[in-house]
């Protein structure tokens, strides 16, 4: 049997595997021609002792006899190791009750028998199994086989998060662990975490974003060659006279000035300063300033430019700071420029610009994300941590992203060695260490995880699984 996987299978195979995967659940029902036996559908059973998956084809129960004097409840079961079907016969009574289930058996269905029963039909069968795969939990087990330390795969982890999603996003509690998709901040110790920012819309944590910093360097260009020339618009002097500012020609209805960085820059804010005398000399036409970006410019006056932001209605005779705007776009460009439009080109009017400034975000702060404590039944020797992240830039795992486990409430930490398990369709990456030795820590049952982003890397943490044994 092939597990369904939308990232590697065709649409037809994926749908077929979902159907096959969901169908095998040992459902009990009447025969095609009802008689005194019941039919048990094909099913799959996970043996937690040998860690094997048994697929058992459809089976018939033995012939069931009707009661002689009073109603009776019989229970159809399977063996928890072999998945072989059997029937526990109840006692006849006016108000019958279920019989005891033999040791090592898993109940599947109740059959309500009357003295007049001549065929086993669906009307007297009550299935006791849930509408999903059975056999992952032994009746006497603790559920650790569902996501067992040292044995679960990345498919198990995806299943854990899918189970959480089906349960309205709640954290999944296991006997020996938790799986948290960070749908809220409930399980994060904000008192000891540092530089963490929670995104409630995206359900993730990241480091505190950097502030806007002036982009320096690059090659200046444009067609504001009068006055102090193009260079005057990027010389760091924000208050200049007309004569010392960058000037366009009197006949220009459109002009521009900017820089080519020689490498991609993501602008977060921009500013434009008019001269200390007036923005456009000689007339008061309304002016529009437009921030533009390009990747193929050989100089600021050519290439294909994309509008990033714009501000219109500026007075032609304004002075000082006339544009001061943040930018929402996250697209990087190799060149940035400010384009001026609106001058009628008549009279003595011409564009004058004292300074243009382009800003980018500084690197995000390093984040330390610490969980609240989860209580283990006894002091564990081994831990497991699984982290789902989105990397907004190239990182080196275990250098730029680390994970640690503590069993004494965060006093002592053991560092995991994370290994990439899979990359999901949306780019989310799953890193994991399923064998973190914590027996050397002071004995304790207060379990915590700690995730760190380092070297100012832009990383989003979208979910964590912590387990112990």
C-alpha positions as CSV (number, residue, x, y, z in Angstrom):
1,X,0.0,0.0,0.0
2,X,1.3,3.4,-1.0
3,X,0.8,6.4,1.3
4,X,-0.8,9.4,-0.4
5,X,1.7,12.2,-1.1
6,X,0.6,15.2,-3.1
7,X,4.2,16.4,-3.6
8,X,5.3,13.4,-5.6
9,X,2.2,11.7,-7.0
10,X,0.0,12.5,-10.0
11,X,-3.5,13.7,-9.3
12,X,-4.9,10.3,-10.2
13,X,-2.5,8.3,-8.1
14,X,-2.9,10.7,-5.2
15,X,-6.7,10.4,-5.2
16,X,-6.5,6.6,-5.6
17,X,-4.1,6.3,-2.7
18,X,-6.3,8.5,-0.5
19,X,-9.2,6.2,-1.2
20,X,-7.2,3.1,-0.5
21,X,-5.7,4.6,2.6
22,X,-9.1,5.6,4.0
23,X,-10.9,2.4,3.1
24,X,-8.9,0.0,5.2
25,X,-10.5,0.3,8.6
26,X,-12.0,-3.2,9.5
27,X,-15.6,-2.0,9.0
28,X,-18.1,-4.7,10.0
29,X,-21.3,-5.2,7.9
30,X,-23.7,-7.7,6.5
31,X,-22.8,-10.2,3.8
32,X,-23.9,-9.5,0.2
33,X,-26.5,-12.2,0.9
34,X,-27.1,-11.9,4.6
35,X,-26.6,-15.0,6.7
36,X,-25.5,-15.7,10.3
37,X,-22.0,-14.4,9.6
38,X,-20.6,-10.9,9.4
39,X,-18.1,-9.5,6.9
40,X,-15.1,-7.5,8.2
41,X,-13.5,-5.2,5.5
42,X,-9.8,-5.1,4.7
43,X,-7.8,-3.1,7.3
44,X,-4.4,-2.2,8.4
45,X,-3.0,-2.7,11.9
46,X,0.2,-1.3,13.3
47,X,2.0,-3.7,15.7
48,X,3.6,-1.4,18.2
49,X,5.8,-4.2,19.6
50,X,7.4,-5.1,16.3
51,X,6.8,-1.7,14.5
52,X,5.3,-3.5,11.5
53,X,2.1,-2.7,9.5
54,X,-0.2,-5.7,8.8
55,X,-2.6,-5.5,6.0
56,X,-5.5,-8.0,6.5
57,X,-7.8,-8.8,3.6
58,X,-11.6,-9.0,4.2
59,X,-12.6,-11.8,6.6
60,X,-15.8,-13.5,7.6
61,X,-16.7,-14.3,11.2
62,X,-17.6,-17.8,12.2
63,X,-21.3,-18.6,12.2
64,X,-23.1,-16.9,15.0
65,X,-26.1,-18.6,16.7
66,X,-29.1,-16.8,17.9
67,X,-29.9,-16.7,21.6
68,X,-32.5,-19.2,22.9
69,X,-34.4,-17.3,25.6
70,X,-33.3,-13.6,25.9
71,X,-31.5,-11.1,23.7
72,X,-27.7,-11.1,23.6
73,X,-24.8,-8.8,22.6
74,X,-21.8,-10.3,20.8
75,X,-18.6,-8.4,20.0
76,X,-16.6,-8.8,16.8
77,X,-12.9,-8.2,17.4
78,X,-9.5,-8.7,15.8
79,X,-6.3,-9.8,17.3
80,X,-4.0,-6.8,18.0
81,X,-1.0,-8.7,16.5
82,X,-2.3,-10.7,13.6
83,X,-5.6,-8.9,12.9
84,X,-7.4,-12.2,12.8
85,X,-11.2,-11.8,13.4
86,X,-13.1,-13.4,16.3
87,X,-16.3,-13.1,18.2
88,X,-16.8,-12.8,21.9
89,X,-20.2,-14.2,22.9
90,X,-22.2,-12.4,25.5
91,X,-24.7,-13.6,28.1
92,X,-28.4,-13.8,27.4
93,X,-30.4,-11.3,29.5
94,X,-33.5,-9.1,29.3
95,X,-31.1,-6.1,29.3
96,X,-28.0,-7.6,27.8
97,X,-24.5,-6.1,28.2
98,X,-21.3,-6.4,26.3
99,X,-19.1,-9.4,27.0
100,X,-15.6,-9.1,28.3
101,X,-13.0,-8.6,25.5
102,X,-10.2,-11.2,25.6
103,X,-6.7,-9.9,26.3
104,X,-4.9,-8.7,23.2
105,X,-8.0,-8.1,21.1
106,X,-9.4,-4.9,19.6
107,X,-13.3,-4.6,19.5
108,X,-14.7,-3.7,16.1
109,X,-18.5,-4.0,16.4
110,X,-21.5,-5.0,18.5
111,X,-24.1,-7.4,17.2
112,X,-27.5,-7.1,18.9
113,X,-29.1,-10.5,18.7
114,X,-32.7,-11.5,19.4
115,X,-34.2,-15.0,19.7
116,X,-35.8,-14.4,16.3
117,X,-32.6,-13.4,14.5
118,X,-32.1,-15.5,11.4
119,X,-29.6,-13.3,9.5
120,X,-26.9,-10.8,10.5
121,X,-27.9,-7.5,8.9
122,X,-26.5,-3.9,9.1
123,X,-29.6,-3.0,11.2
124,X,-28.2,-5.0,14.2
125,X,-24.5,-4.1,13.7
126,X,-23.0,-1.2,15.6
127,X,-19.5,-0.4,14.5
128,X,-17.2,0.6,17.4
129,X,-14.2,1.7,15.3
130,X,-13.7,5.4,14.4
131,X,-13.9,6.6,10.8
132,X,-10.2,6.6,10.4
133,X,-7.4,4.1,10.5
134,X,-7.5,1.8,13.5
135,X,-4.7,-0.1,15.1
136,X,-2.3,2.7,15.8
137,X,-3.1,2.6,19.5
138,X,-3.1,-0.6,21.5
139,X,-5.8,-0.9,24.1
140,X,-3.1,-1.1,26.8
141,X,-0.7,1.3,25.1
142,X,0.2,4.9,25.6
143,X,-0.1,6.2,22.0
144,X,3.6,6.6,21.5
145,X,3.5,4.5,18.4
146,X,1.6,7.3,16.6
147,X,4.7,9.6,16.8
148,X,7.3,7.5,18.5
149,X,10.7,8.9,19.5
150,X,13.4,7.4,17.3
151,X,10.9,5.9,14.8
152,X,8.6,8.4,13.3
153,X,9.2,9.9,9.9
154,X,8.5,13.2,8.3
155,X,5.2,11.7,7.1
156,X,4.3,11.2,10.7
157,X,5.1,14.8,11.4
158,X,3.0,16.0,8.5
159,X,0.2,13.8,9.9
160,X,0.6,15.4,13.3
161,X,0.1,18.9,11.9
162,X,-2.8,17.7,9.7
163,X,-4.5,16.3,12.8
164,X,-4.0,19.6,14.5
165,X,-5.6,21.4,11.6
166,X,-8.6,19.1,11.7
167,X,-8.9,20.0,15.4
168,X,-9.2,23.7,14.7
169,X,-5.5,24.4,15.1
170,X,-5.1,23.2,18.7
171,X,-1.8,21.9,20.0
172,X,-1.7,18.1,19.8
173,X,-1.0,16.5,23.1
174,X,0.7,13.1,23.3
175,X,1.5,11.1,26.3
176,X,5.2,11.8,25.7
177,X,5.2,15.0,23.7
178,X,3.4,17.8,21.9
179,X,3.0,19.1,18.4
180,X,2.4,22.8,18.1
181,X,1.7,24.6,14.8
182,X,2.0,28.0,16.7
183,X,-1.6,29.0,15.9
184,X,-1.4,31.2,19.0
185,X,1.1,32.2,21.6
186,X,-0.2,30.0,24.4
187,X,2.8,27.7,24.6
188,X,5.6,30.2,24.3
189,X,7.4,31.5,27.4
190,X,7.4,35.2,26.4
191,X,9.3,36.1,29.6
192,X,12.4,34.2,28.6
193,X,12.1,34.4,24.8
194,X,13.9,37.4,23.2
195,X,13.4,39.4,20.0
196,X,10.5,37.3,19.0
197,X,7.7,38.8,16.9
198,X,4.4,36.8,16.5
199,X,2.6,37.1,13.2
200,X,-1.0,36.2,14.0
201,X,-2.0,36.3,10.3
202,X,0.6,33.8,9.2
203,X,0.9,31.9,12.5
204,X,4.7,32.1,12.9
205,X,7.5,33.6,14.9
206,X,10.4,35.6,13.5
207,X,13.1,37.9,14.8
208,X,12.3,41.5,15.4
209,X,12.6,43.2,12.0
210,X,15.5,45.6,11.4
211,X,15.0,49.4,11.1
212,X,15.3,51.3,7.9
213,X,18.9,52.3,7.0
214,X,20.1,54.5,4.2
215,X,21.4,52.6,1.1
216,X,24.9,53.8,0.3
217,X,27.2,53.3,-2.7
218,X,26.1,52.6,-6.2
219,X,26.5,54.6,-9.4
220,X,24.6,57.8,-9.7
221,X,22.8,58.7,-13.0
222,X,19.9,60.7,-14.4
223,X,19.3,63.7,-16.6
224,X,19.3,66.4,-13.9
225,X,22.6,67.7,-15.2
226,X,22.1,71.4,-14.4
227,X,23.2,73.1,-11.2
228,X,25.2,70.7,-9.1
229,X,24.3,67.9,-11.5
230,X,22.9,64.4,-10.7
231,X,25.6,63.9,-8.0
232,X,24.1,66.8,-6.0
233,X,20.9,64.7,-5.4
234,X,22.9,62.0,-3.6
235,X,25.7,63.8,-1.9
236,X,24.1,63.6,1.6
237,X,23.2,67.3,1.8
238,X,19.4,67.7,2.2
239,X,19.3,71.5,2.3
240,X,20.8,73.2,-0.7
241,X,20.1,76.3,-2.9
242,X,18.8,76.0,-6.4
243,X,22.3,76.6,-7.8
244,X,23.8,73.7,-5.7
245,X,20.9,71.3,-6.2
246,X,20.4,68.9,-9.1
247,X,18.5,70.6,-11.9
248,X,16.7,69.5,-15.0
249,X,16.4,71.4,-18.2
250,X,13.8,74.2,-18.4
251,X,12.0,72.4,-21.1
252,X,11.8,69.0,-19.3
253,X,8.3,67.8,-18.6
254,X,9.8,64.5,-17.2
255,X,13.2,64.0,-15.5
256,X,14.8,61.5,-13.2
257,X,17.7,60.9,-10.9
258,X,18.8,57.7,-9.0
259,X,21.4,55.0,-8.5
260,X,22.4,51.7,-9.9
261,X,23.6,49.4,-7.1
262,X,25.1,46.7,-9.1
263,X,23.2,44.2,-7.0
264,X,19.6,43.7,-5.8
265,X,18.3,46.0,-3.1
266,X,14.8,45.9,-1.5
267,X,13.7,49.4,-0.8
268,X,11.6,50.0,2.4
269,X,11.3,53.8,2.4
270,X,12.3,56.8,0.3
271,X,12.6,60.6,0.7
272,X,12.8,63.5,-1.6
273,X,14.0,67.0,-0.6
274,X,13.3,70.1,-2.7
275,X,15.8,72.9,-2.6
276,X,15.8,75.4,0.2
277,X,14.5,78.0,-2.3
278,X,11.8,76.2,-4.3
279,X,10.9,72.8,-5.8
280,X,10.3,74.1,-9.3
281,X,11.6,77.5,-10.1
282,X,9.4,79.9,-12.1
283,X,6.0,78.2,-11.9
284,X,3.8,76.3,-9.4
285,X,2.7,73.3,-11.5
286,X,1.6,70.3,-9.4
287,X,4.4,67.8,-9.4
288,X,4.3,64.0,-9.0
289,X,7.3,62.0,-7.6
290,X,7.4,58.3,-8.5
291,X,9.8,55.7,-7.1
292,X,10.8,53.2,-9.7
293,X,13.0,50.1,-9.8
294,X,14.7,48.2,-12.6
295,X,16.9,45.1,-13.1
296,X,18.2,45.8,-16.6
297,X,19.3,49.4,-16.6
298,X,22.7,50.4,-18.1
299,X,22.1,53.8,-16.7
300,X,19.3,55.6,-14.9
301,X,17.8,57.0,-18.1
302,X,17.1,53.7,-19.9
303,X,15.9,50.2,-19.2
304,X,12.6,48.8,-18.1
305,X,11.3,50.5,-15.0
306,X,8.6,49.4,-12.6
307,X,6.6,51.8,-10.5
308,X,7.0,51.0,-6.8
309,X,5.4,54.0,-5.1
310,X,4.1,57.4,-6.1
311,X,3.1,60.7,-4.5
312,X,1.3,63.4,-6.5
313,X,-0.2,66.8,-6.0
314,X,3.1,68.3,-4.7
315,X,3.3,72.1,-4.9
316,X,5.8,73.3,-7.5
317,X,7.1,75.9,-5.2
318,X,7.5,73.7,-2.1
319,X,10.8,73.6,-0.2
320,X,12.6,71.1,2.1
321,X,11.3,67.5,2.6
322,X,8.4,66.9,0.3
323,X,8.3,63.0,0.2
324,X,8.8,60.7,3.2
325,X,7.1,57.4,2.6
326,X,7.4,53.8,3.6
327,X,7.2,51.1,0.9
328,X,5.2,47.9,1.2
329,X,6.9,46.1,-1.8
330,X,9.3,43.3,-1.0
331,X,10.7,43.0,-4.6
332,X,14.4,43.7,-4.9
333,X,15.8,45.8,-7.8
334,X,19.3,46.5,-9.0
335,X,18.6,50.2,-9.7
336,X,16.3,52.8,-8.1
337,X,15.3,56.2,-9.3
338,X,12.8,59.0,-8.6
339,X,10.9,60.3,-11.7
340,X,9.5,63.8,-11.6
341,X,6.5,64.6,-13.8
342,X,4.1,67.6,-14.0
343,X,6.2,70.5,-15.2
344,X,4.5,72.2,-18.1
345,X,7.9,73.0,-19.6
346,X,6.9,76.6,-20.1
347,X,8.3,79.9,-18.9
348,X,11.3,79.6,-16.6
349,X,10.1,76.5,-14.8
350,X,12.6,73.6,-14.2
351,X,12.9,70.7,-11.7
352,X,15.2,71.2,-8.8
353,X,16.1,68.5,-6.3
354,X,18.4,68.8,-3.3
355,X,18.5,65.1,-2.3
356,X,16.9,61.7,-2.9
357,X,17.3,59.0,-0.3
358,X,16.6,55.2,-0.6
359,X,16.3,53.0,2.5
360,X,16.4,49.3,3.1
361,X,15.8,47.2,6.2
362,X,18.7,46.3,8.4
363,X,19.1,42.6,9.3
364,X,16.5,41.2,11.7
365,X,17.5,40.6,15.3
366,X,18.5,37.2,16.4
367,X,15.5,35.4,18.0
368,X,15.4,33.0,21.0
369,X,12.1,31.2,21.2
370,X,11.5,29.3,24.4
371,X,8.4,27.1,25.0
372,X,6.5,26.8,28.2
373,X,7.1,23.7,30.3
374,X,5.4,20.3,29.5
375,X,5.4,17.6,32.1
376,X,6.8,14.2,31.5
377,X,5.6,11.2,33.4
378,X,9.1,10.4,34.5
379,X,12.6,11.8,33.8
380,X,13.3,11.0,30.1
381,X,16.7,10.0,28.7
382,X,16.1,10.9,25.1
383,X,14.4,13.8,23.3
384,X,13.3,14.6,19.9
385,X,12.7,18.0,18.2
386,X,11.2,18.7,14.8
387,X,11.0,22.3,13.5
388,X,9.1,23.6,10.5
389,X,10.5,26.9,9.1
390,X,10.4,29.2,6.1
391,X,13.8,30.6,5.1
392,X,13.6,34.0,3.5
393,X,17.3,33.8,2.7
394,X,19.9,31.0,2.4
395,X,20.8,29.6,5.8
396,X,23.2,27.0,7.2
397,X,21.3,24.7,9.6
398,X,22.8,24.3,13.1
399,X,24.7,27.5,12.5
400,X,21.9,30.0,11.6
401,X,19.1,27.9,13.1
402,X,19.5,25.8,16.2
403,X,17.2,23.7,18.5
404,X,17.7,22.6,22.1
405,X,15.9,20.5,24.6
406,X,15.7,20.7,28.4
407,X,14.3,18.3,31.0
408,X,14.8,20.6,34.0
409,X,12.6,23.5,33.0
410,X,15.2,25.4,31.0
411,X,18.1,25.5,33.4
412,X,20.2,23.0,31.4
413,X,20.0,22.6,27.6
414,X,21.2,20.0,25.1
415,X,21.7,21.1,21.5
416,X,20.1,19.0,18.8
417,X,21.8,18.2,15.5
418,X,19.1,19.2,13.0
419,X,18.9,17.3,9.6
420,X,16.6,18.3,6.7
421,X,13.7,15.9,6.5
422,X,11.7,17.3,3.7
423,X,10.7,20.5,1.8
424,X,6.9,21.0,1.5
425,X,5.2,22.3,-1.6
426,X,4.9,25.8,-0.2
427,X,8.7,26.0,0.5
428,X,8.4,25.2,4.2
429,X,11.3,23.1,5.4
430,X,11.2,20.5,8.2
431,X,14.4,19.9,10.2
432,X,14.6,17.2,12.9
433,X,16.9,15.4,15.4
434,X,15.2,12.3,16.7
435,X,17.9,11.1,19.1
436,X,18.9,13.9,21.5
437,X,20.6,12.4,24.6
438,X,19.4,14.3,27.7
439,X,20.3,11.7,30.3
440,X,23.3,13.8,31.4
441,X,21.1,16.7,32.4
442,X,20.0,17.1,36.1
443,X,17.0,14.7,36.5
444,X,13.7,16.4,35.8
445,X,10.3,16.1,34.1
446,X,9.8,19.8,33.1
447,X,10.3,19.6,29.3
448,X,11.1,22.6,27.2
449,X,12.4,23.4,23.7
450,X,14.5,26.4,22.7
451,X,14.8,27.6,19.0
452,X,17.3,30.2,18.0
453,X,17.9,32.1,14.8
454,X,21.5,33.4,14.6
455,X,23.7,35.6,12.4
456,X,20.8,38.0,11.6
457,X,19.1,35.5,9.3
458,X,15.5,36.1,8.2
459,X,13.8,32.8,9.3
460,X,10.2,32.1,10.2
461,X,9.3,29.3,12.7
462,X,6.0,27.8,11.8
463,X,5.7,24.8,14.0
464,X,7.5,22.6,16.6
465,X,7.2,19.0,17.7
466,X,8.8,18.0,21.0
467,X,8.9,14.4,22.3
468,X,10.7,12.5,24.9
469,X,11.2,8.9,26.1
